[in-house]
């Protein structure tokens, strides 16, 4: 978006504050049609005004001016093309009859834009013309955007001084009105019922029950904690019961029913082995001989 386009867009916002709405009504004269026969005039107007839809309009007196130029033996083919192009636009009825009340193109445009002559653009027309005298006279009509074409470029004139004063006055009035009135509450319609929690008396006089009703306390918001999804979960600690310490006496912890361990004894000799009875006789258990023990030879002694 170029610098000129931004300026034009800002300028049209100022005109919208004064009552202009899309689609804009563009009222043209015959001279601008003849000068832009090789251009797509409507597309140029849309780019200049930053609008998608426009209403191109022309008056009956402007079309009559085109027909007057096409009279005589030497007819210009561009005038015929301009007439055919003007027929595609919306025709604005000015009420000026050709025979009885014929007026010039300039007077017709002034009467259409300012019908009552009080300097007000009642129907919010955007005027596109090459007539400098007509543009200078329309600058006193509030508010009237003016356009003209120069070297195949559509130029939108800045806001006139009279229109700018009206805009500043309107902005100041709305600013003061907003300060004095302040924000207003929505009024209840006739068919709307009062709130269920309030009685009719409370609804009529809202300040009567302020002393009796308790004001709701505002919820205090503390500092925000960390994101619970991003915090590592703490591991649960298992409580280990402490076992009592063992006493020095080993017999204190041993149960009474447990038997003392037996000690193995080596067999004393062959006689002891022949009898087959050992120390473990009372227990009824025999001990296995040791495989690694060396044999013992016993010699019998003669008795003397």
C-alpha positions as CSV (number, residue, x, y, z in Angstrom):
1,X,0.0,0.0,0.0
2,X,1.5,3.3,-1.1
3,X,1.7,6.5,0.8
4,X,-1.0,8.2,-1.3
5,X,-3.3,5.3,-0.9
6,X,-2.9,5.5,2.9
7,X,-3.7,9.2,2.8
8,X,-6.8,8.7,0.8
9,X,-8.0,5.9,3.0
10,X,-7.6,8.0,6.1
11,X,-9.4,10.9,4.4
12,X,-12.4,8.7,3.5
13,X,-12.6,7.6,7.2
14,X,-12.9,11.3,8.1
15,X,-15.8,11.6,5.6
16,X,-17.4,8.5,7.0
17,X,-17.5,10.2,10.3
18,X,-19.6,12.9,8.7
19,X,-22.2,10.4,7.3
20,X,-20.7,8.8,4.2
21,X,-21.4,5.0,3.8
22,X,-20.4,2.4,1.3
23,X,-21.3,1.9,-1.5
24,X,-20.3,5.5,-2.3
25,X,-22.3,7.5,-4.8
26,X,-20.0,9.1,-7.4
27,X,-21.6,11.8,-9.4
28,X,-19.7,12.6,-12.7
29,X,-19.7,15.3,-15.3
30,X,-19.3,14.8,-19.1
31,X,-15.8,16.2,-19.3
32,X,-14.3,13.5,-17.2
33,X,-16.0,10.8,-19.3
34,X,-14.5,12.3,-22.5
35,X,-11.0,12.6,-21.0
36,X,-10.8,9.0,-19.7
37,X,-12.2,6.9,-22.6
38,X,-9.1,4.7,-22.7
39,X,-9.1,4.1,-18.9
40,X,-11.1,1.8,-16.7
41,X,-12.6,4.7,-14.8
42,X,-14.6,2.7,-12.2
43,X,-11.6,0.5,-11.2
44,X,-9.5,3.7,-10.7
45,X,-12.2,5.2,-8.5
46,X,-12.4,2.0,-6.4
47,X,-8.7,2.0,-5.8
48,X,-8.6,5.6,-5.0
49,X,-11.5,5.4,-2.5
50,X,-10.5,2.0,-1.2
51,X,-14.0,0.6,-1.8
52,X,-15.2,-2.5,-3.6
53,X,-18.6,-1.3,-4.8
54,X,-19.4,2.1,-6.2
55,X,-22.5,3.7,-7.7
56,X,-21.5,5.7,-10.7
57,X,-24.1,8.3,-11.5
58,X,-24.7,11.0,-14.1
59,X,-27.4,13.7,-14.4
60,X,-29.7,14.2,-17.4
61,X,-28.2,17.6,-18.1
62,X,-24.7,16.0,-18.4
63,X,-26.0,13.5,-20.9
64,X,-27.6,16.3,-22.8
65,X,-24.3,18.1,-23.0
66,X,-22.8,15.0,-24.6
67,X,-25.5,14.9,-27.2
68,X,-24.9,18.6,-28.0
69,X,-21.3,17.8,-28.8
70,X,-22.3,15.1,-31.2
71,X,-24.3,17.4,-33.5
72,X,-23.1,18.7,-36.9
73,X,-21.5,17.1,-39.9
74,X,-18.1,16.4,-38.2
75,X,-19.0,14.0,-35.4
76,X,-16.4,12.8,-33.0
77,X,-16.5,9.0,-32.5
78,X,-15.2,9.4,-28.9
79,X,-18.3,11.3,-28.1
80,X,-20.5,8.5,-29.3
81,X,-18.5,6.0,-27.2
82,X,-18.8,8.4,-24.1
83,X,-22.6,8.5,-24.6
84,X,-22.8,4.7,-24.7
85,X,-20.7,4.6,-21.6
86,X,-22.8,7.1,-19.8
87,X,-25.9,5.1,-20.5
88,X,-24.5,2.2,-18.3
89,X,-24.4,4.5,-15.3
90,X,-27.3,5.3,-13.0
91,X,-29.1,8.3,-14.2
92,X,-29.8,10.9,-11.5
93,X,-33.0,12.8,-12.2
94,X,-32.3,16.5,-11.7
95,X,-35.8,17.7,-12.8
96,X,-34.5,20.1,-15.4
97,X,-36.5,19.8,-18.6
98,X,-34.7,20.2,-21.9
99,X,-37.1,22.7,-23.4
100,X,-38.6,24.6,-20.5
101,X,-36.0,24.7,-17.8
102,X,-32.7,23.9,-19.5
103,X,-29.6,24.7,-17.4
104,X,-25.9,24.4,-17.9
105,X,-24.0,21.4,-16.6
106,X,-22.4,23.4,-13.8
107,X,-25.7,24.8,-12.5
108,X,-27.3,21.3,-12.7
109,X,-24.5,19.7,-10.5
110,X,-24.8,22.5,-7.9
111,X,-28.6,22.0,-7.6
112,X,-28.2,18.2,-7.3
113,X,-25.5,18.3,-4.6
114,X,-27.0,21.2,-2.7
115,X,-30.8,21.1,-3.4
116,X,-31.8,23.6,-0.7
117,X,-28.9,26.0,-1.2
118,X,-27.9,25.9,2.5
119,X,-24.4,24.5,1.9
120,X,-25.2,20.9,2.9
121,X,-24.5,17.8,0.8
122,X,-27.8,16.1,1.7
123,X,-27.4,12.8,-0.2
124,X,-23.6,12.5,0.4
125,X,-22.4,12.6,-3.2
126,X,-18.7,12.3,-4.3
127,X,-18.2,14.6,-7.2
128,X,-15.8,13.7,-10.0
129,X,-15.2,16.6,-12.5
130,X,-12.5,18.4,-14.4
131,X,-14.2,21.8,-14.0
132,X,-12.1,23.9,-11.6
133,X,-14.8,26.5,-11.1
134,X,-17.3,23.9,-10.2
135,X,-14.9,22.3,-7.7
136,X,-14.1,25.7,-6.1
137,X,-17.8,26.3,-5.6
138,X,-18.5,22.8,-4.2
139,X,-15.7,23.2,-1.5
140,X,-18.2,25.4,0.5
141,X,-20.8,22.6,0.5
142,X,-20.3,20.5,3.6
143,X,-19.2,17.7,3.3
144,X,-18.3,17.0,-0.4
145,X,-15.3,14.9,-1.5
146,X,-13.9,16.1,-4.8
147,X,-12.0,14.0,-7.4
148,X,-10.4,14.8,-10.8
149,X,-8.1,13.1,-13.3
150,X,-4.6,14.4,-14.2
151,X,-2.4,12.4,-16.6
152,X,-4.4,9.2,-16.1
153,X,-4.2,9.4,-12.3
154,X,-7.2,10.0,-10.1
155,X,-6.6,12.6,-7.4
156,X,-8.7,13.0,-4.3
157,X,-8.7,16.5,-3.0
158,X,-8.0,17.0,0.8
159,X,-10.9,17.9,3.0
160,X,-12.0,21.5,2.5
161,X,-11.7,24.0,5.3
162,X,-15.5,24.3,5.8
163,X,-15.9,20.5,6.1
164,X,-12.9,20.2,8.4
165,X,-14.4,22.7,10.8
166,X,-17.7,20.8,10.9
167,X,-15.8,17.5,11.6
168,X,-13.8,19.0,14.5
169,X,-17.0,20.5,16.0
170,X,-18.7,17.1,15.8
171,X,-15.8,15.2,17.4
172,X,-15.7,17.8,20.2
173,X,-19.4,17.5,20.9
174,X,-19.3,13.7,21.0
175,X,-16.3,13.8,23.3
176,X,-18.0,16.2,25.8
177,X,-21.2,14.1,25.6
178,X,-19.3,11.0,26.6
179,X,-17.7,12.7,29.6
180,X,-20.9,14.3,31.0
181,X,-23.2,11.3,30.5
182,X,-20.7,8.5,31.1
183,X,-21.5,4.9,30.6
184,X,-25.3,4.3,30.8
185,X,-27.0,1.1,31.9
186,X,-29.3,-0.7,29.6
187,X,-32.9,0.1,30.3
188,X,-35.3,-2.8,30.9
189,X,-38.1,-3.2,28.4
190,X,-41.7,-3.1,29.4
191,X,-42.2,-6.9,28.8
192,X,-39.0,-7.9,30.6
193,X,-39.5,-9.2,34.2
194,X,-37.3,-8.1,37.1
195,X,-34.6,-10.4,38.4
196,X,-35.7,-13.4,40.4
197,X,-33.5,-12.7,43.3
198,X,-34.7,-9.1,43.7
199,X,-38.1,-7.9,44.8
200,X,-40.1,-5.2,43.0
201,X,-39.2,-2.7,45.7
202,X,-35.5,-3.4,45.5
203,X,-35.6,-3.2,41.7
204,X,-37.3,0.3,41.9
205,X,-34.9,1.6,44.6
206,X,-31.5,-0.3,44.4
207,X,-29.9,1.9,47.0
208,X,-32.4,1.0,49.8
209,X,-31.1,-2.4,50.8
210,X,-27.4,-1.6,50.7
211,X,-27.1,-1.4,54.5
212,X,-28.7,-4.8,55.1
213,X,-27.1,-6.9,52.4
214,X,-23.6,-8.0,52.9
215,X,-21.2,-7.1,50.2
216,X,-19.6,-10.0,48.5
217,X,-15.9,-10.2,49.3
218,X,-13.7,-10.2,46.4
219,X,-11.7,-13.4,45.9
220,X,-8.0,-12.7,46.7
221,X,-5.7,-14.1,44.1
222,X,-2.3,-15.0,45.5
223,X,0.9,-15.6,43.6
224,X,0.7,-18.1,40.8
225,X,2.4,-21.5,41.4
226,X,4.3,-23.6,38.9
227,X,2.6,-25.6,36.3
228,X,1.5,-28.9,37.9
229,X,2.1,-30.8,34.7
230,X,5.7,-29.6,34.5
231,X,6.6,-30.4,38.1
232,X,8.2,-33.7,39.0
233,X,6.1,-35.7,41.3
234,X,7.6,-36.3,44.8
235,X,8.3,-39.9,45.7
236,X,6.5,-41.4,48.6
237,X,8.7,-42.3,51.6
238,X,8.2,-45.7,53.2
239,X,8.4,-45.7,57.0
240,X,10.7,-48.5,58.3
241,X,10.0,-49.8,61.7
242,X,13.0,-50.0,63.9
243,X,13.7,-53.5,65.3
244,X,14.8,-53.8,69.0
245,X,18.4,-54.4,69.5
246,X,19.5,-57.9,70.5
247,X,20.8,-58.5,74.1
248,X,24.3,-59.8,74.8
249,X,22.8,-63.0,76.2
250,X,22.3,-65.4,73.3
251,X,19.9,-67.6,75.2
252,X,17.5,-64.7,75.7
253,X,16.4,-64.7,72.0
254,X,16.4,-68.5,71.5
255,X,13.1,-70.2,72.1
256,X,12.7,-72.6,74.9
257,X,11.7,-75.5,72.7
258,X,14.8,-75.4,70.5
259,X,17.3,-78.2,71.4
260,X,21.0,-77.5,71.9
261,X,23.4,-78.6,69.1
262,X,25.2,-81.9,69.6
263,X,28.9,-82.1,69.3
264,X,30.4,-85.0,67.4
265,X,33.0,-87.1,69.1
266,X,35.5,-89.4,67.6
267,X,35.2,-93.1,68.5
268,X,37.8,-94.2,71.1
269,X,38.8,-97.6,69.6
270,X,37.8,-100.9,68.0
271,X,36.3,-102.2,71.2
272,X,34.2,-99.3,71.4
273,X,33.4,-99.8,67.8
274,X,32.7,-103.6,68.3
275,X,30.1,-102.9,70.9
276,X,28.4,-100.6,68.6
277,X,27.4,-98.4,71.4
278,X,28.8,-95.0,71.8
279,X,28.1,-91.9,73.5
280,X,25.1,-91.5,71.4
281,X,23.3,-94.5,72.7
282,X,20.8,-92.6,74.7
283,X,19.9,-90.6,71.6
284,X,19.4,-93.7,69.4
285,X,21.6,-92.3,66.7
286,X,25.0,-93.5,65.4
287,X,27.6,-91.4,63.9
288,X,29.3,-92.4,60.7
289,X,33.0,-93.3,60.9
290,X,35.4,-90.8,59.5
291,X,36.7,-92.0,56.2
292,X,40.1,-90.4,56.5
293,X,40.9,-91.9,60.0
294,X,43.9,-94.4,60.0
295,X,43.2,-97.9,61.3
296,X,44.3,-98.7,64.8
297,X,45.9,-102.1,65.5
298,X,45.4,-103.4,69.0
299,X,47.6,-106.2,70.3
300,X,46.3,-108.4,73.0
301,X,48.6,-108.7,76.1
302,X,49.0,-112.0,77.8
303,X,48.1,-112.2,81.3
304,X,50.7,-113.3,83.6
